[in-house]
Amino acid sequence: MIKKLYAVDENLQPVPGASFAFAKAGVNLETYEGGAGGVLSLDTDWHPELFTSGVHVTVTAPGYEAAGVDTDIIPDGWQFIMPKTQSLLPVLGLGAIIAIGGAALYKKSNKKKVSGFDFKKDALPYVLPAGIIIAGLVVYNKIFGSSAQDEQRDAALETDIAAAGTPTMSASEISAAANAIKEDLGYSWVSNDFDDAARQLSKPRNTADVLRLVQAYGKHIITTFGIPRGSFTLEETVSSQLPADYIRIVNQYYQAQGINFQF
């Protein structure tokens, strides 16, 4: 039986190039790329393990927020609604509008006091800072705000870490590797260091190391020419930023080490 999964935006339009990651108990099973129409077609006879109870699907795409679902069995025709991520351009525009408006009012006042109020001295110095603060709050809430899905994922990850056993890497080693990956893959294919990212991902020697690396990475902002396009988990970052050849090498290393995790 062929099942189709759809990646769509808020207007139910296809999201091209979406990546569908299947995981169970915090362990990645498979990751597939959807077509240009945002559709993933899978034969359940060939992939029965992906359509069993407890399987979680996370869908990611550049420029869109991740979407996911937990069901007993993923139904045919399921739509993953992926809102577009907010860039800094509208926010900068807001600050510019406030600043320009303030300048226009200042000019109109002709530098004169109105009813004892001197616009130049009493208001203009606060217009631009106010715009920056408002813009900052919008950006902070959009990029750093925690969703219910994030909280659910963090709780599941804590459970998996508790059951994974003893890590071979120290906390400082895991933190250093996570920070290095953020630097290596944080620029949306611009100035990324794929070789070092693959080296860092290959430092774990057991499943406990990998899960702690995922936790230490948390979510990190990826930028395009300095403009944030979203905050992504390690799995989402690797699947969208690291070329397929590198991912395959890392996954082969994990398999050889007996690590129960795949990107």
Order of alpha helices (4+ residues) and beta strands (2+ residues): beta-beta-beta-beta-beta-beta-beta-alpha-alpha-alpha-alpha-alpha-alpha-alpha-beta-beta-alpha-alpha
